[in-house]
Amino acid sequence: MLLVRKIAKYLMLVLYNIFILFSRVNKKIIIFESNLGRNYSGNPRFIYEEMVRRGLDKQYSCFFILEDTRQNLPGHAIKVKRLSLKYFYLFARAGFWVSDTRMPNYLRKRKKTVYIQCWHGTPLKRLGLDLEQISMESERSLSSYKRNLIRNTRKWDYLISQNSYSSEIFRRAFNFNKKILEIGYPRNDILFQKNNRADITEIKRRLGLPLDKRLILYAPTWRDDEHYGRLKYKFSTRLDFDYLHSRLSGEYALIVKAHYLVGERPDFSAYEGFIYPFGADFDIAELYLVADLLITDYSSVMFDYSILNRPMIFFAYDISRYKDNIRGFYFDFMKEAPGPIATDTKQLADIILSEAYRQYEDSLRTFRRKFNHADDGNASARVVELIRSLS
């Protein structure tokens, strides 16, 4: 079976190079892809939806790359199965690539094609060429990872950044010397546009969330060294859900959102009415809006959620191991975290019930000035205007 897949991939790449040789780039073709086709989400989603809002999905041929093409999309976008023949044909002809993750290195970008790399977060954890060790199952060694990274980032024409802090890191960590669009993230526009009671209530009803409880969003990141196989990571946590249920279930409900790289779906059926799980394929943006409080660890969700000026708690049970042995941090997390840090479930529950996070309002204000200065609800519009100016 493995041999068959290798032969099929080889034949697809031969055809891809033939498509490049005998076809022209079409500036009216735009390819969108989120998380390597795992879902319809993130910055590419909201850039596309801005095009739909303006009616530009009728003027351009928009294609969304998906592993599961049964997902529903608004507007006139055509869903394309990832790694299909049509996938390779479109990448050979498209005038624009819009993605939030690195494309496979075997995809050659033509000179007239514009690649807008949206990226997917503000970095706390070290990344790219700044990594000093590597634990990811998909990489053979640190040196090969960095070689492949440079090959990939050379294709990018534009890179979106959430803030000046990220822009400085991206230049170095990605060896990127072209245009950085320091405009905030398109995926965060919704946090400005729908942060009101009517829209939040509508989202809660549509998602089946309780209207009479305070909602806590738990959104941890993945651990590089805890995985089942290539790019399928475990849902890693030491959170004691039984304990949380016993202490919080009267006033609170818990939304659990897995990272998009997590390859398992934990069973929370025993906590019906208290835990509301959302899988890796669900876009987190609406969950930010409904949540009164965020619990995370080292995930970049902290930088997006802080736009809402709502409290955060950091469940960092493995902070020494994570910082020293897995990734390393760009800043002193213990000092700059805009909320209290808990290392066990009892401590976490105590912080929630005592509302000790309210003591961090000054820290949150400082955090927002540093990381949210570019977000203003208009990032998607700016990218759409760029596409129009270049097509």
TORLOVO-983663 format. One record per residue (C-alpha): residue in one letter; z, y, x; residue number from 0. Coordinates in nm, 2 decimals, always signed. Layout:
! TORLOVO-983663
@r:a; w:Z; v:Y; u:X; k:NUM
...
This chain:
! TORLOVO-983663
@r:m; w:+0.00; v:+0.00; u:+0.00; k:0
@r:l; w:+0.09; v:+0.24; u:+0.29; k:1
@r:l; w:-0.25; v:+0.16; u:+0.45; k:2
@r:v; w:-0.43; v:+0.24; u:+0.12; k:3
@r:r; w:-0.25; v:+0.58; u:+0.10; k:4
@r:k; w:-0.34; v:+0.66; u:+0.46; k:5
@r:i; w:-0.71; v:+0.58; u:+0.40; k:6
@r:a; w:-0.71; v:+0.78; u:+0.07; k:7
@r:k; w:-0.56; v:+1.08; u:+0.25; k:8
@r:y; w:-0.81; v:+1.05; u:+0.53; k:9
@r:l; w:-1.10; v:+1.05; u:+0.29; k:10
@r:m; w:-0.96; v:+1.35; u:+0.10; k:11
@r:l; w:-0.94; v:+1.54; u:+0.42; k:12
@r:v; w:-1.30; v:+1.46; u:+0.51; k:13
@r:l; w:-1.40; v:+1.59; u:+0.17; k:14
@r:y; w:-1.19; v:+1.90; u:+0.21; k:15
@r:n; w:-1.37; v:+1.98; u:+0.53; k:16
@r:i; w:-1.70; v:+1.93; u:+0.36; k:17
@r:f; w:-1.59; v:+2.16; u:+0.08; k:18
@r:i; w:-1.51; v:+2.42; u:+0.35; k:19
@r:l; w:-1.84; v:+2.38; u:+0.52; k:20
@r:f; w:-2.06; v:+2.41; u:+0.21; k:21
@r:s; w:-1.87; v:+2.64; u:-0.03; k:22
@r:r; w:-1.78; v:+3.01; u:-0.04; k:23
@r:v; w:-1.44; v:+3.17; u:-0.08; k:24
@r:n; w:-1.40; v:+3.30; u:-0.43; k:25
@r:k; w:-1.16; v:+3.60; u:-0.46; k:26
@r:k; w:-1.12; v:+3.54; u:-0.83; k:27
@r:i; w:-0.96; v:+3.20; u:-0.77; k:28
@r:i; w:-0.58; v:+3.21; u:-0.72; k:29
@r:i; w:-0.37; v:+2.90; u:-0.63; k:30
@r:f; w:+0.01; v:+2.91; u:-0.72; k:31
@r:e; w:+0.25; v:+2.65; u:-0.59; k:32
@r:s; w:+0.63; v:+2.62; u:-0.61; k:33
@r:n; w:+0.84; v:+2.39; u:-0.41; k:34
@r:l; w:+0.54; v:+2.18; u:-0.30; k:35
@r:g; w:+0.45; v:+2.12; u:-0.66; k:36
@r:r; w:+0.78; v:+1.99; u:-0.77; k:37
@r:n; w:+0.82; v:+2.24; u:-1.05; k:38
@r:y; w:+0.71; v:+2.56; u:-1.22; k:39
@r:s; w:+0.96; v:+2.81; u:-1.08; k:40
@r:g; w:+1.05; v:+3.07; u:-0.83; k:41
@r:n; w:+0.85; v:+3.36; u:-0.69; k:42
@r:p; w:+0.50; v:+3.21; u:-0.77; k:43
@r:r; w:+0.60; v:+3.15; u:-1.13; k:44
@r:f; w:+0.71; v:+3.51; u:-1.19; k:45
@r:i; w:+0.41; v:+3.66; u:-1.00; k:46
@r:y; w:+0.18; v:+3.45; u:-1.23; k:47
@r:e; w:+0.37; v:+3.55; u:-1.54; k:48
@r:e; w:+0.32; v:+3.92; u:-1.45; k:49
@r:m; w:-0.05; v:+3.85; u:-1.44; k:50
@r:v; w:-0.02; v:+3.69; u:-1.78; k:51
@r:r; w:+0.17; v:+3.99; u:-1.91; k:52
@r:r; w:-0.12; v:+4.21; u:-1.80; k:53
@r:g; w:-0.39; v:+3.98; u:-1.92; k:54
@r:l; w:-0.51; v:+3.92; u:-1.57; k:55
@r:d; w:-0.50; v:+3.54; u:-1.62; k:56
@r:k; w:-0.82; v:+3.59; u:-1.82; k:57
@r:q; w:-0.99; v:+3.79; u:-1.54; k:58
@r:y; w:-0.89; v:+3.55; u:-1.26; k:59
@r:s; w:-0.90; v:+3.17; u:-1.24; k:60
@r:c; w:-0.54; v:+3.08; u:-1.19; k:61
@r:f; w:-0.44; v:+2.73; u:-1.09; k:62
@r:f; w:-0.08; v:+2.59; u:-1.06; k:63
@r:i; w:-0.03; v:+2.29; u:-0.83; k:64
@r:l; w:+0.21; v:+2.04; u:-0.98; k:65
@r:e; w:+0.33; v:+1.68; u:-0.91; k:66
@r:d; w:+0.39; v:+1.64; u:-1.29; k:67
@r:t; w:+0.11; v:+1.82; u:-1.49; k:68
@r:r; w:+0.29; v:+1.75; u:-1.82; k:69
@r:q; w:+0.49; v:+2.07; u:-1.77; k:70
@r:n; w:+0.41; v:+2.35; u:-2.01; k:71
@r:l; w:+0.28; v:+2.68; u:-1.87; k:72
@r:p; w:+0.21; v:+3.01; u:-2.04; k:73
@r:g; w:-0.13; v:+3.19; u:-2.03; k:74
@r:h; w:-0.46; v:+3.04; u:-1.91; k:75
@r:a; w:-0.35; v:+2.87; u:-1.59; k:76
@r:i; w:-0.50; v:+2.53; u:-1.53; k:77
@r:k; w:-0.26; v:+2.27; u:-1.40; k:78
@r:v; w:-0.38; v:+2.07; u:-1.10; k:79
@r:k; w:-0.23; v:+1.74; u:-0.98; k:80
@r:r; w:-0.10; v:+1.78; u:-0.62; k:81
@r:l; w:-0.31; v:+1.60; u:-0.36; k:82
@r:s; w:-0.59; v:+1.52; u:-0.61; k:83
@r:l; w:-0.96; v:+1.57; u:-0.53; k:84
@r:k; w:-0.95; v:+1.90; u:-0.73; k:85
@r:y; w:-0.65; v:+2.01; u:-0.53; k:86
@r:f; w:-0.85; v:+1.99; u:-0.20; k:87
@r:y; w:-1.16; v:+2.15; u:-0.36; k:88
@r:l; w:-0.96; v:+2.45; u:-0.49; k:89
@r:f; w:-0.77; v:+2.51; u:-0.16; k:90
@r:a; w:-1.11; v:+2.51; u:+0.02; k:91
@r:r; w:-1.25; v:+2.78; u:-0.23; k:92
@r:a; w:-0.95; v:+2.99; u:-0.34; k:93
@r:g; w:-0.94; v:+3.36; u:-0.24; k:94
@r:f; w:-0.56; v:+3.36; u:-0.27; k:95
@r:w; w:-0.28; v:+3.11; u:-0.19; k:96
@r:v; w:+0.06; v:+3.20; u:-0.34; k:97
@r:s; w:+0.34; v:+2.97; u:-0.24; k:98
@r:d; w:+0.71; v:+2.97; u:-0.17; k:99
@r:t; w:+0.73; v:+2.69; u:+0.08; k:100
@r:r; w:+0.52; v:+2.59; u:+0.38; k:101
@r:m; w:+0.19; v:+2.42; u:+0.30; k:102
@r:p; w:+0.09; v:+2.10; u:+0.47; k:103
@r:n; w:-0.06; v:+2.17; u:+0.81; k:104
@r:y; w:-0.37; v:+1.97; u:+0.73; k:105
@r:l; w:-0.48; v:+2.25; u:+0.49; k:106
@r:r; w:-0.71; v:+2.48; u:+0.69; k:107
@r:k; w:-0.71; v:+2.84; u:+0.57; k:108
@r:r; w:-1.04; v:+3.02; u:+0.57; k:109
@r:k; w:-1.06; v:+3.37; u:+0.72; k:110
@r:k; w:-1.14; v:+3.53; u:+0.38; k:111
@r:t; w:-0.86; v:+3.35; u:+0.20; k:112
@r:v; w:-0.54; v:+3.56; u:+0.17; k:113
@r:y; w:-0.21; v:+3.36; u:+0.20; k:114
@r:i; w:+0.09; v:+3.53; u:+0.04; k:115
@r:q; w:+0.40; v:+3.34; u:+0.15; k:116
@r:c; w:+0.67; v:+3.42; u:-0.11; k:117
@r:w; w:+0.95; v:+3.23; u:+0.06; k:118
@r:h; w:+1.26; v:+3.11; u:-0.13; k:119
@r:g; w:+1.57; v:+3.28; u:-0.02; k:120
@r:t; w:+1.77; v:+3.51; u:+0.20; k:121
@r:p; w:+1.91; v:+3.32; u:+0.50; k:122
@r:l; w:+2.27; v:+3.25; u:+0.56; k:123
@r:k; w:+2.18; v:+2.92; u:+0.73; k:124
@r:r; w:+1.98; v:+2.93; u:+1.05; k:125
@r:l; w:+1.61; v:+2.84; u:+1.01; k:126
@r:g; w:+1.28; v:+2.81; u:+1.18; k:127
@r:l; w:+1.27; v:+2.88; u:+1.55; k:128
@r:d; w:+1.64; v:+2.99; u:+1.54; k:129
@r:l; w:+1.75; v:+2.63; u:+1.48; k:130
@r:e; w:+1.94; v:+2.47; u:+1.77; k:131
@r:q; w:+1.95; v:+2.12; u:+1.63; k:132
@r:i; w:+1.78; v:+1.93; u:+1.35; k:133
@r:s; w:+1.91; v:+1.68; u:+1.11; k:134
@r:m; w:+1.63; v:+1.67; u:+0.85; k:135
@r:e; w:+1.49; v:+1.32; u:+0.79; k:136
@r:s; w:+1.13; v:+1.45; u:+0.77; k:137
@r:e; w:+1.13; v:+1.58; u:+1.13; k:138
@r:r; w:+1.11; v:+1.37; u:+1.44; k:139
@r:s; w:+1.26; v:+1.62; u:+1.68; k:140
@r:l; w:+1.35; v:+1.99; u:+1.71; k:141
@r:s; w:+1.05; v:+2.06; u:+1.94; k:142
@r:s; w:+0.80; v:+1.90; u:+1.70; k:143
@r:y; w:+0.95; v:+2.08; u:+1.41; k:144
@r:k; w:+0.91; v:+2.41; u:+1.59; k:145
@r:r; w:+0.55; v:+2.34; u:+1.69; k:146
@r:n; w:+0.46; v:+2.25; u:+1.34; k:147
@r:l; w:+0.63; v:+2.56; u:+1.20; k:148
@r:i; w:+0.43; v:+2.79; u:+1.43; k:149
@r:r; w:+0.11; v:+2.62; u:+1.33; k:150
@r:n; w:+0.20; v:+2.68; u:+0.97; k:151
@r:t; w:+0.32; v:+3.04; u:+0.99; k:152
@r:r; w:+0.01; v:+3.15; u:+1.17; k:153
@r:k; w:-0.18; v:+3.10; u:+0.84; k:154
@r:w; w:+0.04; v:+3.35; u:+0.65; k:155
@r:d; w:-0.11; v:+3.69; u:+0.59; k:156
@r:y; w:+0.18; v:+3.84; u:+0.39; k:157
@r:l; w:+0.55; v:+3.74; u:+0.37; k:158
@r:i; w:+0.78; v:+3.85; u:+0.10; k:159
@r:s; w:+1.14; v:+3.95; u:+0.20; k:160
@r:q; w:+1.44; v:+4.03; u:-0.02; k:161
@r:n; w:+1.60; v:+4.28; u:+0.22; k:162
@r:s; w:+1.58; v:+4.44; u:+0.57; k:163
@r:y; w:+1.83; v:+4.18; u:+0.70; k:164
@r:s; w:+1.58; v:+3.90; u:+0.61; k:165
@r:s; w:+1.28; v:+4.09; u:+0.75; k:166
@r:e; w:+1.44; v:+4.10; u:+1.09; k:167
@r:i; w:+1.52; v:+3.73; u:+1.09; k:168
@r:f; w:+1.18; v:+3.63; u:+0.95; k:169
@r:r; w:+1.00; v:+3.81; u:+1.23; k:170
@r:r; w:+1.18; v:+3.60; u:+1.49; k:171
@r:a; w:+1.25; v:+3.27; u:+1.31; k:172
@r:f; w:+0.89; v:+3.24; u:+1.19; k:173
@r:n; w:+0.72; v:+3.40; u:+1.48; k:174
@r:f; w:+0.55; v:+3.62; u:+1.22; k:175
@r:n; w:+0.37; v:+3.94; u:+1.33; k:176
@r:k; w:+0.17; v:+4.03; u:+1.02; k:177
@r:k; w:+0.27; v:+4.22; u:+0.71; k:178
@r:i; w:+0.62; v:+4.17; u:+0.56; k:179
@r:l; w:+0.65; v:+4.29; u:+0.20; k:180
@r:e; w:+1.01; v:+4.40; u:+0.18; k:181
@r:i; w:+1.01; v:+4.44; u:-0.20; k:182
@r:g; w:+1.28; v:+4.20; u:-0.33; k:183
@r:y; w:+1.20; v:+3.87; u:-0.49; k:184
@r:p; w:+0.97; v:+3.84; u:-0.79; k:185
@r:r; w:+1.19; v:+3.57; u:-0.93; k:186
@r:n; w:+1.47; v:+3.82; u:-0.96; k:187
@r:d; w:+1.28; v:+4.06; u:-1.18; k:188
@r:i; w:+1.42; v:+3.88; u:-1.48; k:189
@r:l; w:+1.77; v:+3.96; u:-1.38; k:190
@r:f; w:+1.69; v:+4.33; u:-1.44; k:191
@r:q; w:+1.47; v:+4.28; u:-1.75; k:192
@r:k; w:+1.69; v:+4.03; u:-1.95; k:193
@r:n; w:+2.04; v:+4.12; u:-1.85; k:194
@r:n; w:+2.15; v:+4.21; u:-2.20; k:195
@r:r; w:+2.34; v:+4.05; u:-2.48; k:196
@r:a; w:+2.05; v:+3.97; u:-2.70; k:197
@r:d; w:+1.84; v:+3.80; u:-2.44; k:198
@r:i; w:+2.14; v:+3.61; u:-2.29; k:199
@r:t; w:+2.24; v:+3.48; u:-2.64; k:200
@r:e; w:+1.88; v:+3.37; u:-2.70; k:201
@r:i; w:+1.87; v:+3.18; u:-2.37; k:202
@r:k; w:+2.20; v:+3.01; u:-2.44; k:203
@r:r; w:+2.08; v:+2.89; u:-2.78; k:204
@r:r; w:+1.75; v:+2.77; u:-2.64; k:205
@r:l; w:+1.92; v:+2.57; u:-2.36; k:206
@r:g; w:+2.18; v:+2.43; u:-2.59; k:207
@r:l; w:+2.47; v:+2.60; u:-2.42; k:208
@r:p; w:+2.80; v:+2.69; u:-2.60; k:209
@r:l; w:+2.83; v:+3.05; u:-2.73; k:210
@r:d; w:+3.21; v:+3.04; u:-2.75; k:211
@r:k; w:+3.30; v:+2.95; u:-2.39; k:212
@r:r; w:+3.28; v:+3.12; u:-2.06; k:213
@r:l; w:+3.01; v:+2.96; u:-1.85; k:214
@r:i; w:+3.04; v:+2.86; u:-1.49; k:215
@r:l; w:+2.73; v:+2.78; u:-1.29; k:216
@r:y; w:+2.78; v:+2.53; u:-1.00; k:217
@r:a; w:+2.48; v:+2.54; u:-0.77; k:218
@r:p; w:+2.54; v:+2.38; u:-0.43; k:219
@r:t; w:+2.28; v:+2.35; u:-0.15; k:220
@r:w; w:+2.16; v:+2.03; u:+0.01; k:221
@r:r; w:+2.29; v:+1.87; u:+0.33; k:222
@r:d; w:+2.02; v:+1.81; u:+0.60; k:223
@r:d; w:+2.18; v:+1.48; u:+0.71; k:224
@r:e; w:+2.25; v:+1.33; u:+0.37; k:225
@r:h; w:+1.93; v:+1.19; u:+0.22; k:226
@r:y; w:+1.76; v:+0.88; u:+0.07; k:227
@r:g; w:+1.42; v:+0.93; u:+0.23; k:228
@r:r; w:+1.16; v:+1.19; u:+0.31; k:229
@r:l; w:+1.26; v:+1.52; u:+0.14; k:230
@r:k; w:+1.49; v:+1.34; u:-0.11; k:231
@r:y; w:+1.84; v:+1.46; u:-0.05; k:232
@r:k; w:+2.17; v:+1.34; u:-0.21; k:233
@r:f; w:+2.37; v:+1.54; u:-0.46; k:234
@r:s; w:+2.65; v:+1.61; u:-0.21; k:235
@r:t; w:+2.99; v:+1.74; u:-0.34; k:236
@r:r; w:+3.36; v:+1.67; u:-0.32; k:237
@r:l; w:+3.42; v:+1.84; u:-0.65; k:238
@r:d; w:+3.65; v:+1.64; u:-0.87; k:239
@r:f; w:+3.49; v:+1.67; u:-1.21; k:240
@r:d; w:+3.77; v:+1.48; u:-1.39; k:241
@r:y; w:+4.02; v:+1.73; u:-1.26; k:242
@r:l; w:+3.81; v:+2.03; u:-1.35; k:243
@r:h; w:+3.76; v:+1.89; u:-1.70; k:244
@r:s; w:+4.14; v:+1.85; u:-1.75; k:245
@r:r; w:+4.22; v:+2.21; u:-1.65; k:246
@r:l; w:+3.92; v:+2.41; u:-1.77; k:247
@r:s; w:+3.76; v:+2.24; u:-2.07; k:248
@r:g; w:+3.94; v:+2.45; u:-2.33; k:249
@r:e; w:+3.80; v:+2.79; u:-2.23; k:250
@r:y; w:+3.52; v:+2.71; u:-1.99; k:251
@r:a; w:+3.20; v:+2.50; u:-1.97; k:252
@r:l; w:+3.03; v:+2.40; u:-1.64; k:253
@r:i; w:+2.66; v:+2.42; u:-1.58; k:254
@r:v; w:+2.56; v:+2.20; u:-1.29; k:255
@r:k; w:+2.23; v:+2.28; u:-1.12; k:256
@r:a; w:+2.09; v:+2.06; u:-0.85; k:257
@r:h; w:+1.89; v:+2.20; u:-0.56; k:258
@r:y; w:+1.52; v:+2.14; u:-0.59; k:259
@r:l; w:+1.52; v:+1.90; u:-0.28; k:260
@r:v; w:+1.79; v:+1.68; u:-0.44; k:261
@r:g; w:+1.64; v:+1.34; u:-0.53; k:262
@r:e; w:+1.91; v:+1.21; u:-0.77; k:263
@r:r; w:+2.04; v:+1.29; u:-1.11; k:264
@r:p; w:+2.42; v:+1.24; u:-1.14; k:265
@r:d; w:+2.55; v:+1.09; u:-1.47; k:266
@r:f; w:+2.77; v:+1.35; u:-1.65; k:267
@r:s; w:+2.76; v:+1.18; u:-1.98; k:268
@r:a; w:+3.14; v:+1.13; u:-1.97; k:269
@r:y; w:+3.18; v:+1.51; u:-1.98; k:270
@r:e; w:+2.98; v:+1.59; u:-2.29; k:271
@r:g; w:+3.06; v:+1.93; u:-2.42; k:272
@r:f; w:+3.20; v:+2.04; u:-2.08; k:273
@r:i; w:+2.93; v:+1.97; u:-1.83; k:274
@r:y; w:+2.57; v:+2.08; u:-1.89; k:275
@r:p; w:+2.34; v:+1.94; u:-1.61; k:276
@r:f; w:+2.00; v:+2.08; u:-1.52; k:277
@r:g; w:+1.78; v:+1.89; u:-1.28; k:278
@r:a; w:+1.61; v:+2.00; u:-0.96; k:279
@r:d; w:+1.29; v:+2.07; u:-1.16; k:280
@r:f; w:+1.45; v:+2.34; u:-1.38; k:281
@r:d; w:+1.41; v:+2.71; u:-1.27; k:282
@r:i; w:+1.76; v:+2.85; u:-1.20; k:283
@r:a; w:+1.68; v:+3.22; u:-1.30; k:284
@r:e; w:+1.79; v:+3.19; u:-1.66; k:285
@r:l; w:+2.10; v:+3.00; u:-1.56; k:286
@r:y; w:+2.21; v:+3.31; u:-1.35; k:287
@r:l; w:+2.18; v:+3.52; u:-1.66; k:288
@r:v; w:+2.40; v:+3.30; u:-1.88; k:289
@r:a; w:+2.67; v:+3.24; u:-1.62; k:290
@r:d; w:+2.99; v:+3.44; u:-1.62; k:291
@r:l; w:+3.08; v:+3.30; u:-1.28; k:292
@r:l; w:+2.90; v:+3.13; u:-0.99; k:293
@r:i; w:+3.04; v:+2.85; u:-0.78; k:294
@r:t; w:+2.82; v:+2.77; u:-0.47; k:295
@r:d; w:+2.87; v:+2.68; u:-0.11; k:296
@r:y; w:+2.61; v:+2.81; u:+0.15; k:297
@r:s; w:+2.31; v:+2.83; u:-0.09; k:298
@r:s; w:+2.10; v:+3.14; u:-0.10; k:299
@r:v; w:+2.17; v:+3.16; u:-0.47; k:300
@r:m; w:+2.46; v:+3.39; u:-0.37; k:301
@r:f; w:+2.21; v:+3.66; u:-0.27; k:302
@r:d; w:+2.02; v:+3.65; u:-0.61; k:303
@r:y; w:+2.33; v:+3.61; u:-0.83; k:304
@r:s; w:+2.49; v:+3.91; u:-0.67; k:305
@r:i; w:+2.23; v:+4.14; u:-0.83; k:306
@r:l; w:+2.42; v:+4.08; u:-1.16; k:307
@r:n; w:+2.75; v:+4.21; u:-1.00; k:308
@r:r; w:+2.94; v:+3.91; u:-1.14; k:309
@r:p; w:+3.21; v:+3.71; u:-0.95; k:310
@r:m; w:+3.14; v:+3.42; u:-0.71; k:311
@r:i; w:+3.36; v:+3.15; u:-0.57; k:312
@r:f; w:+3.26; v:+2.94; u:-0.26; k:313
@r:f; w:+3.35; v:+2.57; u:-0.26; k:314
@r:a; w:+3.31; v:+2.52; u:+0.11; k:315
@r:y; w:+3.49; v:+2.19; u:+0.17; k:316
@r:d; w:+3.28; v:+2.11; u:+0.48; k:317
@r:i; w:+3.24; v:+2.45; u:+0.63; k:318
@r:s; w:+3.33; v:+2.37; u:+0.99; k:319
@r:r; w:+3.10; v:+2.06; u:+1.00; k:320
@r:y; w:+2.81; v:+2.25; u:+0.82; k:321
@r:k; w:+2.84; v:+2.56; u:+1.05; k:322
@r:d; w:+2.89; v:+2.38; u:+1.38; k:323
@r:n; w:+2.70; v:+2.05; u:+1.34; k:324
@r:i; w:+2.43; v:+2.09; u:+1.08; k:325
@r:r; w:+2.28; v:+2.44; u:+1.06; k:326
@r:g; w:+2.48; v:+2.73; u:+1.19; k:327
@r:f; w:+2.51; v:+3.07; u:+1.02; k:328
@r:y; w:+2.36; v:+3.41; u:+1.09; k:329
@r:f; w:+2.68; v:+3.60; u:+1.00; k:330
@r:d; w:+3.05; v:+3.54; u:+0.98; k:331
@r:f; w:+3.06; v:+3.37; u:+0.64; k:332
@r:m; w:+3.44; v:+3.35; u:+0.62; k:333
@r:k; w:+3.46; v:+3.73; u:+0.67; k:334
@r:e; w:+3.17; v:+3.85; u:+0.46; k:335
@r:a; w:+3.17; v:+3.61; u:+0.17; k:336
@r:p; w:+3.18; v:+3.83; u:-0.15; k:337
@r:g; w:+3.44; v:+3.60; u:-0.32; k:338
@r:p; w:+3.72; v:+3.36; u:-0.24; k:339
@r:i; w:+3.66; v:+3.04; u:-0.05; k:340
@r:a; w:+3.81; v:+2.71; u:-0.18; k:341
@r:t; w:+3.82; v:+2.38; u:+0.01; k:342
@r:d; w:+3.95; v:+2.15; u:-0.26; k:343
@r:t; w:+3.92; v:+2.12; u:-0.64; k:344
@r:k; w:+4.28; v:+2.22; u:-0.71; k:345
@r:q; w:+4.24; v:+2.54; u:-0.51; k:346
@r:l; w:+3.91; v:+2.61; u:-0.69; k:347
@r:a; w:+4.06; v:+2.56; u:-1.04; k:348
@r:d; w:+4.36; v:+2.78; u:-0.94; k:349
@r:i; w:+4.13; v:+3.06; u:-0.84; k:350
@r:i; w:+3.93; v:+3.04; u:-1.16; k:351
@r:l; w:+4.23; v:+3.03; u:-1.39; k:352
@r:s; w:+4.41; v:+3.31; u:-1.21; k:353
@r:e; w:+4.09; v:+3.52; u:-1.18; k:354
@r:a; w:+4.17; v:+3.57; u:-0.81; k:355
@r:y; w:+3.80; v:+3.65; u:-0.75; k:356
@r:r; w:+3.86; v:+4.00; u:-0.90; k:357
@r:q; w:+4.02; v:+4.10; u:-0.57; k:358
@r:y; w:+3.68; v:+4.08; u:-0.41; k:359
@r:e; w:+3.51; v:+4.36; u:-0.60; k:360
@r:d; w:+3.48; v:+4.58; u:-0.28; k:361
@r:s; w:+3.34; v:+4.29; u:-0.08; k:362
@r:l; w:+3.08; v:+4.22; u:-0.35; k:363
@r:r; w:+2.98; v:+4.59; u:-0.35; k:364
@r:t; w:+2.93; v:+4.58; u:+0.03; k:365
@r:f; w:+2.74; v:+4.25; u:+0.00; k:366
@r:r; w:+2.51; v:+4.40; u:-0.26; k:367
@r:r; w:+2.43; v:+4.71; u:-0.05; k:368
@r:k; w:+2.33; v:+4.49; u:+0.24; k:369
@r:f; w:+2.13; v:+4.22; u:+0.05; k:370
@r:n; w:+2.01; v:+4.37; u:-0.28; k:371
@r:h; w:+1.87; v:+4.71; u:-0.18; k:372
@r:a; w:+1.51; v:+4.61; u:-0.23; k:373
@r:d; w:+1.54; v:+4.43; u:-0.56; k:374
@r:d; w:+1.46; v:+4.66; u:-0.85; k:375
@r:g; w:+1.29; v:+4.44; u:-1.11; k:376
@r:n; w:+0.93; v:+4.54; u:-1.00; k:377
@r:a; w:+0.86; v:+4.29; u:-0.72; k:378
@r:s; w:+0.61; v:+4.08; u:-0.93; k:379
@r:a; w:+0.41; v:+4.40; u:-1.02; k:380
@r:r; w:+0.38; v:+4.50; u:-0.66; k:381
@r:v; w:+0.24; v:+4.16; u:-0.56; k:382
@r:v; w:+0.00; v:+4.16; u:-0.85; k:383
@r:e; w:-0.12; v:+4.51; u:-0.74; k:384
@r:l; w:-0.17; v:+4.37; u:-0.39; k:385
@r:i; w:-0.38; v:+4.09; u:-0.52; k:386
@r:r; w:-0.59; v:+4.33; u:-0.72; k:387
@r:s; w:-0.65; v:+4.56; u:-0.42; k:388
@r:l; w:-0.77; v:+4.27; u:-0.20; k:389
@r:s; w:-0.99; v:+4.09; u:-0.45; k:390
